[in-house]
């Protein structure tokens, strides 16, 4: 039973760490989008641009996927 408790604790710790890292990535992405859009930035504008660009892009979508790198590795 102790092994199960230990594994459960490790799993909880890993899930907490995952949420923390996802939050940091979201904050970095938010900051980059704010820089790009400048004074016109709003969360709804950013979501609309992503949605419209992604869902209506066809060939561009394929090109973006080929050219994309992970967000973390693209940071200077």
PQR file with spaces between the fields and no chain letter, atoms N, CA, C, O and H, PARSE charges and radii, in Angstrom:
ATOM       1  N    UNK     1       0.813   -1.194    0.000 -0.4000 1.5000
ATOM       2  CA   UNK     1       0.000    0.000    0.000 -0.0000 2.0000
ATOM       3  C    UNK     1       0.864    1.270    0.000  0.5500 1.7000
ATOM       4  O    UNK     1       0.490    2.289   -0.581 -0.5500 1.4000
ATOM       5  N    UNK     2       2.017    1.188    0.658 -0.4000 1.5000
ATOM       6  CA   UNK     2       2.903    2.345    0.718 -0.0000 2.0000
ATOM       7  C    UNK     2       3.418    2.720   -0.669  0.5500 1.7000
ATOM       8  O    UNK     2       3.560    3.902   -0.983 -0.5500 1.4000
ATOM       9  H    UNK     2       2.320    0.360    1.130  0.4000 1.0000
ATOM      10  N    UNK     3       3.698    1.710   -1.502 -0.4000 1.5000
ATOM      11  CA   UNK     3       4.167    1.982   -2.863 -0.0000 2.0000
ATOM      12  C    UNK     3       3.103    2.732   -3.659  0.5500 1.7000
ATOM      13  O    UNK     3       3.419    3.646   -4.421 -0.5500 1.4000
ATOM      14  H    UNK     3       3.583    0.750   -1.247  0.4000 1.0000
ATOM      15  N    UNK     4       1.857    2.346   -3.480 -0.4000 1.5000
ATOM      16  CA   UNK     4       0.762    3.017   -4.187 -0.0000 2.0000
ATOM      17  C    UNK     4       0.670    4.466   -3.737  0.5500 1.7000
ATOM      18  O    UNK     4       0.495    5.365   -4.559 -0.5500 1.4000
ATOM      19  H    UNK     4       1.601    1.603   -2.861  0.4000 1.0000
ATOM      20  N    UNK     5       0.787    4.693   -2.434 -0.4000 1.5000
ATOM      21  CA   UNK     5       0.746    6.061   -1.916 -0.0000 2.0000
ATOM      22  C    UNK     5       1.908    6.891   -2.453  0.5500 1.7000
ATOM      23  O    UNK     5       1.734    8.056   -2.811 -0.5500 1.4000
ATOM      24  H    UNK     5       0.929    3.962   -1.766  0.4000 1.0000
ATOM      25  N    UNK     6       3.082    6.290   -2.507 -0.4000 1.5000
ATOM      26  CA   UNK     6       4.262    6.979   -3.032 -0.0000 2.0000
ATOM      27  C    UNK     6       4.077    7.326   -4.502  0.5500 1.7000
ATOM      28  O    UNK     6       4.387    8.439   -4.928 -0.5500 1.4000
ATOM      29  H    UNK     6       3.223    5.343   -2.217  0.4000 1.0000
ATOM      30  N    UNK     7       3.573    6.377   -5.269 -0.4000 1.5000
ATOM      31  CA   UNK     7       3.334    6.631   -6.698 -0.0000 2.0000
ATOM      32  C    UNK     7       2.255    7.685   -6.896  0.5500 1.7000
ATOM      33  O    UNK     7       2.368    8.529   -7.785 -0.5500 1.4000
ATOM      34  H    UNK     7       3.321    5.473   -4.923  0.4000 1.0000
ATOM      35  N    UNK     8       1.217    7.644   -6.081 -0.4000 1.5000
ATOM      36  CA   UNK     8       0.151    8.647   -6.174 -0.0000 2.0000
ATOM      37  C    UNK     8       0.699   10.042   -5.895  0.5500 1.7000
ATOM      38  O    UNK     8       0.345   11.003   -6.578 -0.5500 1.4000
ATOM      39  H    UNK     8       1.126    6.959   -5.359  0.4000 1.0000
ATOM      40  N    UNK     9       1.563   10.147   -4.891 -0.4000 1.5000
ATOM      41  CA   UNK     9       2.172   11.439   -4.558 -0.0000 2.0000
ATOM      42  C    UNK     9       3.055   11.932   -5.698  0.5500 1.7000
ATOM      43  O    UNK     9       3.011   13.109   -6.056 -0.5500 1.4000
ATOM      44  H    UNK     9       1.851    9.366   -4.337  0.4000 1.0000
ATOM      45  N    UNK    10       3.852   11.038   -6.266 -0.4000 1.5000
ATOM      46  CA   UNK    10       4.708   11.413   -7.395 -0.0000 2.0000
ATOM      47  C    UNK    10       3.865   11.874   -8.579  0.5500 1.7000
ATOM      48  O    UNK    10       4.203   12.851   -9.247 -0.5500 1.4000
ATOM      49  H    UNK    10       3.888   10.082   -5.975  0.4000 1.0000
ATOM      50  N    UNK    11       2.773   11.169   -8.834 -0.4000 1.5000
ATOM      51  CA   UNK    11       1.884   11.543   -9.932 -0.0000 2.0000
ATOM      52  C    UNK    11       1.289   12.927   -9.697  0.5500 1.7000
ATOM      53  O    UNK    11       1.230   13.742  -10.618 -0.5500 1.4000
ATOM      54  H    UNK    11       2.499   10.375   -8.291  0.4000 1.0000
ATOM      55  N    UNK    12       0.850   13.194   -8.479 -0.4000 1.5000
ATOM      56  CA   UNK    12       0.307   14.511   -8.153 -0.0000 2.0000
ATOM      57  C    UNK    12       1.365   15.597   -8.330  0.5500 1.7000
ATOM      58  O    UNK    12       1.083   16.672   -8.859 -0.5500 1.4000
ATOM      59  H    UNK    12       0.897   12.532   -7.731  0.4000 1.0000
ATOM      60  N    UNK    13       2.575   15.306   -7.883 -0.4000 1.5000
ATOM      61  CA   UNK    13       3.667   16.273   -8.033 -0.0000 2.0000
ATOM      62  C    UNK    13       3.965   16.556   -9.504  0.5500 1.7000
ATOM      63  O    UNK    13       4.177   17.705   -9.890 -0.5500 1.4000
ATOM      64  H    UNK    13       2.803   14.433   -7.453  0.4000 1.0000
ATOM      65  N    UNK    14       3.981   15.510  -10.316 -0.4000 1.5000
ATOM      66  CA   UNK    14       4.236   15.685  -11.751 -0.0000 2.0000
ATOM      67  C    UNK    14       3.111   16.466  -12.420  0.5500 1.7000
ATOM      68  O    UNK    14       3.368   17.302  -13.286 -0.5500 1.4000
ATOM      69  H    UNK    14       3.810   14.576  -10.002  0.4000 1.0000
ATOM      70  N    UNK    15       1.877   16.203  -12.033 -0.4000 1.5000
ATOM      71  CA   UNK    15       0.749   16.938  -12.605 -0.0000 2.0000
ATOM      72  C    UNK    15       0.812   18.413  -12.214  0.5500 1.7000
ATOM      73  O    UNK    15       0.514   19.284  -13.031 -0.5500 1.4000
ATOM      74  H    UNK    15       1.668   15.524  -11.329  0.4000 1.0000
ATOM      75  N    UNK    16       1.196   18.695  -10.974 -0.4000 1.5000
ATOM      76  CA   UNK    16       1.344   20.081  -10.534 -0.0000 2.0000
ATOM      77  C    UNK    16       2.456   20.775  -11.313  0.5500 1.7000
ATOM      78  O    UNK    16       2.306   21.928  -11.719 -0.5500 1.4000
ATOM      79  H    UNK    16       1.438   17.987  -10.310  0.4000 1.0000
ATOM      80  N    UNK    17       3.561   20.083  -11.522 -0.4000 1.5000
ATOM      81  CA   UNK    17       4.677   20.641  -12.294 -0.0000 2.0000
ATOM      82  C    UNK    17       4.260   20.895  -13.742  0.5500 1.7000
ATOM      83  O    UNK    17       4.632   21.911  -14.330 -0.5500 1.4000
ATOM      84  H    UNK    17       3.682   19.146  -11.193  0.4000 1.0000
ATOM      85  N    UNK    18       3.493   19.977  -14.310 -0.4000 1.5000
ATOM      86  CA   UNK    18       3.011   20.141  -15.680 -0.0000 2.0000
ATOM      87  C    UNK    18       2.130   21.382  -15.787  0.5500 1.7000
ATOM      88  O    UNK    18       2.279   22.163  -16.727 -0.5500 1.4000
ATOM      89  H    UNK    18       3.191   19.152  -13.833  0.4000 1.0000
ATOM      90  N    UNK    19       1.224   21.572  -14.848 -0.4000 1.5000
ATOM      91  CA   UNK    19       0.360   22.751  -14.865 -0.0000 2.0000
ATOM      92  C    UNK    19       1.174   24.033  -14.727  0.5500 1.7000
ATOM      93  O    UNK    19       0.887   25.032  -15.386 -0.5500 1.4000
ATOM      94  H    UNK    19       1.103   20.938  -14.084  0.4000 1.0000
ATOM      95  N    UNK    20       2.182   24.000  -13.873 -0.4000 1.5000
ATOM      96  CA   UNK    20       3.046   25.163  -13.680 -0.0000 2.0000
ATOM      97  C    UNK    20       3.780   25.516  -14.974  0.5500 1.7000
ATOM      98  O    UNK    20       3.836   26.683  -15.360 -0.5500 1.4000
ATOM      99  H    UNK    20       2.415   23.188  -13.338  0.4000 1.0000
ATOM     100  N    UNK    21       4.337   24.517  -15.636 -0.4000 1.5000
ATOM     101  CA   UNK    21       5.053   24.749  -16.894 -0.0000 2.0000
ATOM     102  C    UNK    21       4.115   25.236  -17.992  0.5500 1.7000
ATOM     103  O    UNK    21       4.478   26.118  -18.770 -0.5500 1.4000
ATOM     104  H    UNK    21       4.291   23.568  -15.322  0.4000 1.0000
ATOM     105  N    UNK    22       2.921   24.672  -18.061 -0.4000 1.5000
ATOM     106  CA   UNK    22       1.953   25.119  -19.057 -0.0000 2.0000
ATOM     107  C    UNK    22       1.566   26.573  -18.814  0.5500 1.7000
ATOM     108  O    UNK    22       1.375   27.333  -19.763 -0.5500 1.4000
ATOM     109  H    UNK    22       2.627   23.955  -17.429  0.4000 1.0000
ATOM     110  N    UNK    23       1.451   26.959  -17.556 -0.4000 1.5000
ATOM     111  CA   UNK    23       1.157   28.350  -17.218 -0.0000 2.0000
ATOM     112  C    UNK    23       2.265   29.288  -17.663  0.5500 1.7000
ATOM     113  O    UNK    23       1.993   30.365  -18.194 -0.5500 1.4000
ATOM     114  H    UNK    23       1.606   26.342  -16.784  0.4000 1.0000
ATOM     115  N    UNK    24       3.514   28.887  -17.450 -0.4000 1.5000
ATOM     116  CA   UNK    24       4.649   29.709  -17.879 -0.0000 2.0000
ATOM     117  C    UNK    24       4.671   29.870  -19.397  0.5500 1.7000
ATOM     118  O    UNK    24       4.912   30.964  -19.908 -0.5500 1.4000
ATOM     119  H    UNK    24       3.736   28.012  -17.019  0.4000 1.0000
ATOM     120  N    UNK    25       4.420   28.785  -20.107 -0.4000 1.5000
ATOM     121  CA   UNK    25       4.397   28.848  -21.571 -0.0000 2.0000
ATOM     122  C    UNK    25       3.277   29.767  -22.035  0.5500 1.7000
ATOM     123  O    UNK    25       3.463   30.556  -22.962 -0.5500 1.4000
ATOM     124  H    UNK    25       4.224   27.896  -19.691  0.4000 1.0000
ATOM     125  N    UNK    26       2.116   29.672  -21.398 -0.4000 1.5000
ATOM     126  CA   UNK    26       0.985   30.529  -21.758 -0.0000 2.0000
ATOM     127  C    UNK    26       1.322   32.002  -21.519  0.5500 1.7000
ATOM     128  O    UNK    26       0.980   32.859  -22.334 -0.5500 1.4000
ATOM     129  H    UNK    26       1.965   29.032  -20.645  0.4000 1.0000
ATOM     130  N    UNK    27       1.986   32.291  -20.412 -0.4000 1.5000
ATOM     131  CA   UNK    27       2.385   33.672  -20.123 -0.0000 2.0000
ATOM     132  C    UNK    27       3.372   34.197  -21.158  0.5500 1.7000
ATOM     133  O    UNK    27       3.268   35.347  -21.585 -0.5500 1.4000
ATOM     134  H    UNK    27       2.264   31.595  -19.750  0.4000 1.0000
ATOM     135  N    UNK    28       4.326   33.368  -21.563 -0.4000 1.5000
ATOM     136  CA   UNK    28       5.303   33.779  -22.578 -0.0000 2.0000
ATOM     137  C    UNK    28       4.616   34.023  -23.917  0.5500 1.7000
ATOM     138  O    UNK    28       4.920   34.996  -24.607 -0.5500 1.4000
ATOM     139  H    UNK    28       4.411   32.434  -21.216  0.4000 1.0000
ATOM     140  N    UNK    29       3.707   33.153  -24.278 -0.4000 1.5000
ATOM     141  CA   UNK    29       2.973   33.314  -25.529 -0.0000 2.0000
ATOM     142  C    UNK    29       2.147   34.592  -25.501  0.5500 1.7000
ATOM     143  O    UNK    29       2.121   35.340  -26.478 -0.5500 1.4000
ATOM     144  H    UNK    29       3.461   32.362  -23.718  0.4000 1.0000
ATOM     145  N    UNK    30       1.477   34.839  -24.390 -0.4000 1.5000
ATOM     146  CA   UNK    30       0.673   36.043  -24.219 -0.0000 2.0000
ATOM     147  C    UNK    30       1.537   37.295  -24.399  0.5500 1.7000
ATOM     148  O    UNK    30       1.144   38.232  -25.094 -0.5500 1.4000
ATOM     149  H    UNK    30       1.498   34.231  -23.596  0.4000 1.0000
ATOM     150  N    UNK    31       2.708   37.303  -23.772 -0.4000 1.5000
ATOM     151  CA   UNK    31       3.607   38.455  -23.872 -0.0000 2.0000
ATOM     152  C    UNK    31       4.087   38.670  -25.307  0.5500 1.7000
ATOM     153  O    UNK    31       4.155   39.809  -25.770 -0.5500 1.4000
ATOM     154  H    UNK    31       3.027   36.541  -23.208  0.4000 1.0000
ATOM     155  N    UNK    32       4.416   37.595  -26.010 -0.4000 1.5000
ATOM     156  CA   UNK    32       4.862   37.713  -27.401 -0.0000 2.0000
ATOM     157  C    UNK    32       3.744   38.250  -28.296  0.5500 1.7000
ATOM     158  O    UNK    32       3.994   39.076  -29.173 -0.5500 1.4000
ATOM     159  H    UNK    32       4.360   36.670  -25.633  0.4000 1.0000
ATOM     160  N    UNK    33       2.529   37.790  -28.078 -0.4000 1.5000
ATOM     161  CA   UNK    33       1.395   38.272  -28.877 -0.0000 2.0000
ATOM     162  C    UNK    33       1.154   39.747  -28.595  0.5500 1.7000
ATOM     163  O    UNK    33       0.856   40.513  -29.511 -0.5500 1.4000
ATOM     164  H    UNK    33       2.326   37.119  -27.365  0.4000 1.0000
ATOM     165  N    UNK    34       1.280   40.153  -27.335 -0.4000 1.5000
ATOM     166  CA   UNK    34       1.127   41.567  -26.996 -0.0000 2.0000
ATOM     167  C    UNK    34       2.163   42.418  -27.727  0.5500 1.7000
ATOM     168  O    UNK    34       1.839   43.496  -28.227 -0.5500 1.4000
ATOM     169  H    UNK    34       1.521   39.531  -26.590  0.4000 1.0000
ATOM     170  N    UNK    35       3.403   41.940  -27.791 -0.4000 1.5000
ATOM     171  CA   UNK    35       4.461   42.676  -28.496 -0.0000 2.0000
ATOM     172  C    UNK    35       4.130   42.816  -29.976  0.5500 1.7000
ATOM     173  O    UNK    35       4.288   43.891  -30.556 -0.5500 1.4000
ATOM     174  H    UNK    35       3.665   41.065  -27.385  0.4000 1.0000
ATOM     175  N    UNK    36       3.675   41.733  -30.580 -0.4000 1.5000
ATOM     176  CA   UNK    36       3.391   41.733  -32.016 -0.0000 2.0000
ATOM     177  C    UNK    36       2.231   42.666  -32.348  0.5500 1.7000
ATOM     178  O    UNK    36       2.318   43.440  -33.301 -0.5500 1.4000
ATOM     179  H    UNK    36       3.547   40.860  -30.109  0.4000 1.0000
ATOM     180  N    UNK    37       1.152   42.604  -31.580 -0.4000 1.5000
ATOM     181  CA   UNK    37      -0.048   43.389  -31.886 -0.0000 2.0000
ATOM     182  C    UNK    37       0.016   44.810  -31.340  0.5500 1.7000
ATOM     183  O    UNK    37      -0.747   45.674  -31.772 -0.5500 1.4000
ATOM     184  H    UNK    37       1.081   41.975  -30.806  0.4000 1.0000
ATOM     185  N    UNK    38       0.910   45.056  -30.405 -0.4000 1.5000
ATOM     186  CA   UNK    38       1.078   46.405  -29.870 -0.0000 2.0000
ATOM     187  C    UNK    38      -0.181   46.958  -29.228  0.5500 1.7000
ATOM     188  O    UNK    38      -0.873   46.263  -28.484 -0.5500 1.4000
ATOM     189  H    UNK    38       1.530   44.354  -30.054  0.4000 1.0000
ATOM     190  N    UNK    39      -0.468   48.222  -29.527 -0.4000 1.5000
ATOM     191  CA   UNK    39      -1.606   48.914  -28.923 -0.0000 2.0000
ATOM     192  C    UNK    39      -2.946   48.303  -29.306  0.5500 1.7000
ATOM     193  O    UNK    39      -3.933   48.486  -28.594 -0.5500 1.4000
ATOM     194  H    UNK    39       0.094   48.786  -30.131  0.4000 1.0000
ATOM     195  N    UNK    40      -2.993   47.582  -30.413 -0.4000 1.5000
ATOM     196  CA   UNK    40      -4.248   46.974  -30.856 -0.0000 2.0000
ATOM     197  C    UNK    40      -4.554   45.661  -30.143  0.5500 1.7000
ATOM     198  O    UNK    40      -5.594   45.050  -30.387 -0.5500 1.4000
ATOM     199  H    UNK    40      -2.191   47.433  -30.991  0.4000 1.0000
ATOM     200  N    UNK    41      -3.657   45.227  -29.266 -0.4000 1.5000
ATOM     201  CA   UNK    41      -3.822   43.923  -28.626 -0.0000 2.0000
ATOM     202  C    UNK    41      -5.095   43.825  -27.794  0.5500 1.7000
ATOM     203  O    UNK    41      -5.446   44.733  -27.041 -0.5500 1.4000
ATOM     204  H    UNK    41      -2.812   45.724  -29.067  0.4000 1.0000
ATOM     205  N    UNK    42      -5.761   42.711  -27.954 -0.4000 1.5000
ATOM     206  CA   UNK    42      -6.807   42.262  -27.037 -0.0000 2.0000
ATOM     207  C    UNK    42      -6.852   40.745  -27.167  0.5500 1.7000
ATOM     208  O    UNK    42      -6.573   40.214  -28.242 -0.5500 1.4000
ATOM     209  H    UNK    42      -5.476   41.973  -28.566  0.4000 1.0000
ATOM     210  N    UNK    43      -7.197   40.045  -26.102 -0.4000 1.5000
ATOM     211  CA   UNK    43      -7.264   38.584  -26.199 -0.0000 2.0000
ATOM     212  C    UNK    43      -8.221   38.112  -27.290  0.5500 1.7000
ATOM     213  O    UNK    43      -7.934   37.143  -27.994 -0.5500 1.4000
ATOM     214  H    UNK    43      -7.423   40.478  -25.229  0.4000 1.0000
ATOM     215  N    UNK    44      -9.356   38.793  -27.432 -0.4000 1.5000
ATOM     216  CA   UNK    44     -10.311   38.362  -28.457 -0.0000 2.0000
ATOM     217  C    UNK    44      -9.762   38.586  -29.864  0.5500 1.7000
ATOM     218  O    UNK    44     -10.018   37.777  -30.756 -0.5500 1.4000
ATOM     219  H    UNK    44      -9.589   39.580  -26.861  0.4000 1.0000
ATOM     220  N    UNK    45      -9.011   39.670  -30.079 -0.4000 1.5000
ATOM     221  CA   UNK    45      -8.393   39.904  -31.385 -0.0000 2.0000
ATOM     222  C    UNK    45      -7.372   38.816  -31.686  0.5500 1.7000
ATOM     223  O    UNK    45      -7.332   38.287  -32.797 -0.5500 1.4000
ATOM     224  H    UNK    45      -8.803   40.327  -29.354  0.4000 1.0000
ATOM     225  N    UNK    46      -6.550   38.483  -30.705 -0.4000 1.5000
ATOM     226  CA   UNK    46      -5.540   37.439  -30.908 -0.0000 2.0000
ATOM     227  C    UNK    46      -6.197   36.108  -31.267  0.5500 1.7000
ATOM     228  O    UNK    46      -5.751   35.427  -32.190 -0.5500 1.4000
ATOM     229  H    UNK    46      -6.582   38.912  -29.803  0.4000 1.0000
ATOM     230  N    UNK    47      -7.242   35.739  -30.553 -0.4000 1.5000
ATOM     231  CA   UNK    47      -7.939   34.482  -30.849 -0.0000 2.0000
ATOM     232  C    UNK    47      -8.600   34.508  -32.222  0.5500 1.7000
ATOM     233  O    UNK    47      -8.588   33.508  -32.939 -0.5500 1.4000
ATOM     234  H    UNK    47      -7.605   36.293  -29.803  0.4000 1.0000
ATOM     235  N    UNK    48      -9.173   35.648  -32.585 -0.4000 1.5000
ATOM     236  CA   UNK    48      -9.803   35.771  -33.898 -0.0000 2.0000
ATOM     237  C    UNK    48      -8.769   35.628  -35.008  0.5500 1.7000
ATOM     238  O    UNK    48      -9.011   34.932  -35.995 -0.5500 1.4000
ATOM     239  H    UNK    48      -9.182   36.461  -32.002  0.4000 1.0000
ATOM     240  N    UNK    49      -7.621   36.278  -34.855 -0.4000 1.5000
ATOM     241  CA   UNK    49      -6.562   36.171  -35.865 -0.0000 2.0000
ATOM     242  C    UNK    49      -6.082   34.735  -36.022  0.5500 1.7000
ATOM     243  O    UNK    49      -5.918   34.250  -37.142 -0.5500 1.4000
ATOM     244  H    UNK    49      -7.425   36.843  -34.054  0.4000 1.0000
ATOM     245  N    UNK    50      -5.860   34.061  -34.914 -0.4000 1.5000
ATOM     246  CA   UNK    50      -5.406   32.671  -34.979 -0.0000 2.0000
ATOM     247  C    UNK    50      -6.470   31.793  -35.612  0.5500 1.7000
ATOM     248  O    UNK    50      -6.173   30.979  -36.487 -0.5500 1.4000
ATOM     249  H    UNK    50      -5.994   34.455  -34.005  0.4000 1.0000
ATOM     250  N    UNK    51      -7.699   31.956  -35.174 -0.4000 1.5000
ATOM     251  CA   UNK    51      -8.795   31.140  -35.703 -0.0000 2.0000
ATOM     252  C    UNK    51      -8.992   31.360  -37.198  0.5500 1.7000
ATOM     253  O    UNK    51      -9.079   30.399  -37.961 -0.5500 1.4000
ATOM     254  H    UNK    51      -7.940   32.617  -34.463  0.4000 1.0000
ATOM     255  N    UNK    52      -9.063   32.606  -37.615 -0.4000 1.5000
ATOM     256  CA   UNK    52      -9.280   32.911  -39.028 -0.0000 2.0000
ATOM     257  C    UNK    52      -8.097   32.459  -39.877  0.5500 1.7000
ATOM     258  O    UNK    52      -8.280   31.869  -40.942 -0.5500 1.4000
ATOM     259  H    UNK    52      -8.992   33.387  -36.994  0.4000 1.0000
ATOM     260  N    UNK    53      -6.901   32.733  -39.412 -0.4000 1.5000
ATOM     261  CA   UNK    53      -5.713   32.337  -40.165 -0.0000 2.0000
ATOM     262  C    UNK    53      -5.593   30.834  -40.299  0.5500 1.7000
ATOM     263  O    UNK    53      -5.293   30.322  -41.378 -0.5500 1.4000
ATOM     264  H    UNK    53      -6.752   33.212  -38.547  0.4000 1.0000
ATOM     265  N    UNK    54      -5.822   30.135  -39.219 -0.4000 1.5000
ATOM     266  CA   UNK    54      -5.649   28.683  -39.221 -0.0000 2.0000
ATOM     267  C    UNK    54      -6.748   27.988  -40.021  0.5500 1.7000
ATOM     268  O    UNK    54      -6.464   27.075  -40.796 -0.5500 1.4000
ATOM     269  H    UNK    54      -6.066   30.551  -38.342  0.4000 1.0000
ATOM     270  N    UNK    55      -7.972   28.404  -39.844 -0.4000 1.5000
ATOM     271  CA   UNK    55      -9.099   27.709  -40.475 -0.0000 2.0000
ATOM     272  C    UNK    55      -9.328   28.073  -41.932  0.5500 1.7000
ATOM     273  O    UNK    55     -10.077   27.385  -42.626 -0.5500 1.4000
ATOM     274  H    UNK    55      -8.203   29.146  -39.215  0.4000 1.0000
ATOM     275  N    UNK    56      -8.706   29.128  -42.404 -0.4000 1.5000
ATOM     276  CA   UNK    56      -8.941   29.561  -43.781 -0.0000 2.0000
ATOM     277  C    UNK    56      -7.653   29.659  -44.588  0.5500 1.7000
ATOM     278  O    UNK    56      -7.580   30.432  -45.544 -0.5500 1.4000
ATOM     279  H    UNK    56      -8.097   29.687  -41.841  0.4000 1.0000
ATOM     280  N    UNK    57      -6.639   28.887  -44.215 -0.4000 1.5000
ATOM     281  CA   UNK    57      -5.336   29.127  -44.821 -0.0000 2.0000
ATOM     282  C    UNK    57      -4.890   28.135  -45.884  0.5500 1.7000
ATOM     283  O    UNK    57      -4.044   28.481  -46.709 -0.5500 1.4000
ATOM     284  H    UNK    57      -6.699   28.260  -43.439  0.4000 1.0000
ATOM     285  N    UNK    58      -5.424   26.906  -45.901 -0.4000 1.5000
ATOM     286  CA   UNK    58      -5.037   25.938  -46.918 -0.0000 2.0000
ATOM     287  C    UNK    58      -3.549   25.672  -46.993  0.5500 1.7000
ATOM     288  O    UNK    58      -2.971   25.076  -46.085 -0.5500 1.4000
ATOM     289  H    UNK    58      -6.111   26.625  -45.231  0.4000 1.0000
ATOM     290  N    UNK    59      -2.924   26.118  -48.082 -0.4000 1.5000
ATOM     291  CA   UNK    59      -1.496   25.891  -48.318 -0.0000 2.0000
ATOM     292  C    UNK    59      -0.636   26.546  -47.244  0.5500 1.7000
ATOM     293  O    UNK    59       0.370   25.978  -46.819 -0.5500 1.4000
ATOM     294  H    UNK    59      -3.394   26.602  -48.819  0.4000 1.0000
ATOM     295  N    UNK    60      -1.024   27.723  -46.811 -0.4000 1.5000
ATOM     296  CA   UNK    60      -0.254   28.411  -45.772 -0.0000 2.0000
ATOM     297  C    UNK    60      -0.134   27.555  -44.523  0.5500 1.7000
ATOM     298  O    UNK    60       0.914   27.530  -43.878 -0.5500 1.4000
ATOM     299  H    UNK    60      -1.842   28.184  -47.157  0.4000 1.0000
ATOM     300  N    UNK    61      -1.197   26.860  -44.185 -0.4000 1.5000
ATOM     301  CA   UNK    61      -1.197   25.997  -43.005 -0.0000 2.0000
ATOM     302  C    UNK    61      -0.097   24.945  -43.115  0.5500 1.7000
ATOM     303  O    UNK    61       0.626   24.694  -42.151 -0.5500 1.4000
ATOM     304  H    UNK    61      -2.049   26.880  -44.709  0.4000 1.0000
ATOM     305  N    UNK    62       0.028   24.335  -44.283 -0.4000 1.5000
ATOM     306  CA   UNK    62       1.078   23.340  -44.512 -0.0000 2.0000
ATOM     307  C    UNK    62       2.459   23.983  -44.377  0.5500 1.7000
ATOM     308  O    UNK    62       3.359   23.410  -43.764 -0.5500 1.4000
ATOM     309  H    UNK    62      -0.559   24.539  -45.066  0.4000 1.0000
ATOM     310  N    UNK    63       2.618   25.169  -44.952 -0.4000 1.5000
ATOM     311  CA   UNK    63       3.899   25.879  -44.870 -0.0000 2.0000
ATOM     312  C    UNK    63       4.247   26.222  -43.422  0.5500 1.7000
ATOM     313  O    UNK    63       5.392   26.061  -42.997 -0.5500 1.4000
ATOM     314  H    UNK    63       1.887   25.634  -45.451  0.4000 1.0000
ATOM     315  N    UNK    64       3.255   26.696  -42.669 -0.4000 1.5000
ATOM     316  CA   UNK    64       3.496   27.045  -41.268 -0.0000 2.0000
ATOM     317  C    UNK    64       3.954   25.828  -40.482  0.5500 1.7000
ATOM     318  O    UNK    64       4.875   25.920  -39.671 -0.5500 1.4000
ATOM     319  H    UNK    64       2.326   26.827  -43.014  0.4000 1.0000
ATOM     320  N    UNK    65       3.313   24.688  -40.720 -0.4000 1.5000
ATOM     321  CA   UNK    65       3.685   23.470  -40.004 -0.0000 2.0000
ATOM     322  C    UNK    65       5.111   23.044  -40.344  0.5500 1.7000
ATOM     323  O    UNK    65       5.845   22.571  -39.476 -0.5500 1.4000
ATOM     324  H    UNK    65       2.564   24.614  -41.379  0.4000 1.0000
ATOM     325  N    UNK    66       5.501   23.213  -41.605 -0.4000 1.5000
ATOM     326  CA   UNK    66       6.862   22.855  -42.015 -0.0000 2.0000
ATOM     327  C    UNK    66       7.894   23.787  -41.390  0.5500 1.7000
ATOM     328  O    UNK    66       8.979   23.349  -41.008 -0.5500 1.4000
ATOM     329  H    UNK    66       4.905   23.598  -42.310  0.4000 1.0000
ATOM     330  N    UNK    67       7.559   25.062  -41.288 -0.4000 1.5000
ATOM     331  CA   UNK    67       8.505   26.065  -40.798 -0.0000 2.0000
ATOM     332  C    UNK    67       8.512   26.217  -39.278  0.5500 1.7000
ATOM     333  O    UNK    67       9.421   26.823  -38.710 -0.5500 1.4000
ATOM     334  H    UNK    67       6.678   25.418  -41.599  0.4000 1.0000
ATOM     335  N    UNK    68       7.509   25.672  -38.643 -0.4000 1.5000
ATOM     336  CA   UNK    68       7.370   25.908  -37.203 -0.0000 2.0000
ATOM     337  C    UNK    68       8.451   25.206  -36.398  0.5500 1.7000
ATOM     338  O    UNK    68       8.927   24.122  -36.735 -0.5500 1.4000
ATOM     339  H    UNK    68       6.772   25.180  -39.105  0.4000 1.0000
ATOM     340  N    UNK    69       8.807   25.877  -35.328 -0.4000 1.5000
ATOM     341  CA   UNK    69       9.685   25.290  -34.321 -0.0000 2.0000
ATOM     342  C    UNK    69       8.927   25.402  -33.013  0.5500 1.7000
ATOM     343  O    UNK    69       7.933   26.122  -32.928 -0.5500 1.4000
ATOM     344  H    UNK    69       8.421   26.758  -35.054  0.4000 1.0000
ATOM     345  N    UNK    70       9.378   24.712  -32.019 -0.4000 1.5000
ATOM     346  CA   UNK    70       8.675   24.825  -30.746 -0.0000 2.0000
ATOM     347  C    UNK    70       8.812   26.249  -30.236  0.5500 1.7000
ATOM     348  O    UNK    70       9.805   26.923  -30.509 -0.5500 1.4000
ATOM     349  H    UNK    70      10.185   24.127  -32.088  0.4000 1.0000
ATOM     350  N    UNK    71       7.828   26.693  -29.509 -0.4000 1.5000
ATOM     351  CA   UNK    71       7.813   28.057  -28.986 -0.0000 2.0000
ATOM     352  C    UNK    71       9.032   28.308  -28.114  0.5500 1.7000
ATOM     353  O    UNK    71       9.647   29.371  -28.203 -0.5500 1.4000
ATOM     354  H    UNK    71       7.021   26.145  -29.287  0.4000 1.0000
ATOM     355  N    UNK    72       9.387   27.353  -27.279 -0.4000 1.5000
ATOM     356  CA   UNK    72      10.521   27.517  -26.373 -0.0000 2.0000
ATOM     357  C    UNK    72      11.836   27.658  -27.124  0.5500 1.7000
ATOM     358  O    UNK    72      12.661   28.493  -26.755 -0.5500 1.4000
ATOM     359  H    UNK    72       8.888   26.490  -27.207  0.4000 1.0000
ATOM     360  N    UNK    73      12.054   26.866  -28.163 -0.4000 1.5000
ATOM     361  CA   UNK    73      13.331   26.936  -28.870 -0.0000 2.0000
ATOM     362  C    UNK    73      13.429   28.174  -29.749  0.5500 1.7000
ATOM     363  O    UNK    73      14.529   28.547  -30.158 -0.5500 1.4000
ATOM     364  H    UNK    73      11.383   26.187  -28.463  0.4000 1.0000
ATOM     365  N    UNK    74      12.316   28.813  -30.046 -0.4000 1.5000
ATOM     366  CA   UNK    74      12.329   30.010  -30.879 -0.0000 2.0000
ATOM     367  C    UNK    74      12.721   31.249  -30.076  0.5500 1.7000
ATOM     368  O    UNK    74      13.032   32.291  -30.655 -0.5500 1.4000
ATOM     369  H    UNK    74      11.423   28.510  -29.713  0.4000 1.0000
ATOM     370  N    UNK    75      12.709   31.141  -28.753 -0.4000 1.5000
ATOM     371  CA   UNK    75      13.070   32.280  -27.914 -0.0000 2.0000
ATOM     372  C    UNK    75      14.570   32.531  -27.983  0.5500 1.7000
ATOM     373  O    UNK    75      15.352   31.581  -27.973 -0.5500 1.4000
ATOM     374  H    UNK    75      12.457   30.295  -28.283  0.4000 1.0000
ATOM     375  N    UNK    76      14.990   33.807  -28.055 -0.4000 1.5000
ATOM     376  CA   UNK    76      16.425   34.126  -28.091 -0.0000 2.0000
ATOM     377  C    UNK    76      17.104   33.817  -26.781  0.5500 1.7000
ATOM     378  O    UNK    76      18.310   34.028  -26.646 -0.5500 1.4000
ATOM     379  H    UNK    76      14.355   34.579  -28.063  0.4000 1.0000
